[in-house]
Amino acid sequence: GILRRPWRSAFEADLIFSIVSHRWLTGRPITLKELATYFEQFATEATVSRHIDDMECAGMLARAVDANDRRRFFLMPTERLEVIGREFLQARVRTLREHGFVWAGHGAIDSKTAIDLA
């Protein structure tokens, strides 16, 4: 019951949530056009836009006008997405632990660990 159209790809929705949240947390909100570039191999910009519409209706994302260019909108996570995202991350970590993976947390990152500095 989170999204209006449950038949849409949960994979695409998860990626959208993750990318929007990551970019927001790094202080660089993302636009729909930028977000669509992550999906160009398997989804059109229109498909991504429909996902965003659903997520906005569900109260998970909001569009904020760019103060420097009023024609652009940034995608911003809402408090509801933060709550759902936190629960989703906990479920991911729990699943990984159940299958033998170890969650080391952010303090254990070393030079051999791949991290996205974007």
N, C-alpha and C positions, 0 to 999 in steps of 0.2 A: 503493500500500500504506500510505498514512498513515492514512486513515480506514477504519473497518470497512465503511461503506456508500458506495462510490465514486459511486453514482448520485445522492447528495444534491448539492445545488448547491455548486459550488466558489466561486461568487460569494458565497453566504451565509457559507460557511466563512471566506473571506478577510475579509469584513466583521467577523465575530466576532473573528477573530484581531487585526485592526487595532484595533477598539474596546476589547477587553479589554486589549491591550498599551498603547494610548495612555492609557487611564484609570489603569492601574497605574503607568506612567512619570510621570504627573502627580500621583501620590500619592493618587488617589481611586479605589480599586478599585470595580468595578461589580458589581451583583447581577444575577441572571438576569432578574428583573422589569424592572429598568432597561434591560438589554440588549435585551429583547424590544420595548421601545418604539421602537427604531430600525428594527424590522422589521415594524411593525404594518400597513403598507400591502401587504405581499406575503408574510408568513409569520406563522403563529400562535405563541403562546408555547410551545405543545407542540412545534412544529417546531424552534424555537430550542433548547429543552431537549434534544431528541434529538441535535442537533448537539453540544451541550455534553457529553452522555453519551459520544458517539463520541470527542470530543477528549480527554475525561478518560481513557477507556480507552486511547487512543493515547499518553497521557503528555504531552499538550501543555498541558492546563489542569488546575488543581486547585481544589477548593472549600475555602475557609477560613471557619470560623465567625466571625461578627461578635462581638467580645468584648462589645459593648454590647447586642446583641439576638441571643441564641443560636438564634433561629428563622431568622435570615438567614444566607446564605452569600455570600461574595465570590468572584468568579471571578478566579483568579490565573494568570498565565502561568508555565510551567515553564522550566527551562533548555533543554529540547528545543525548545520553541516559540521561544525566543530564537535558537537556532542556525538553525532553519528560517526564522524571520522575517528574520534578517540575510541569508541566502542569497536569499530571495525579494525583499528590497529591492534587493540588488545586481543581480538579474535584471531588475527593473523599471527601474532606472536605466540598465542596459545597453540594454534595449529602447528606452527613450526616446531615448537618445543615437543609436542606430542610425536613428531616424526624425526626427532633426533637432532634438530638444529638448536643452536645456542644463541640467544639474544644477548649480545654483549653491551648494548647501549652505546650512546655517543662518546663516552669517555674512552672506549676501547679502540677507537679508529686509529690505525697506524698507516704508514706509508704504502703498504701493500693493499689497502682497502680502497675499492673504487667508490668515490663519492662525487656527487654532482655539485660543483661550485657555482653553477649558473644562478 
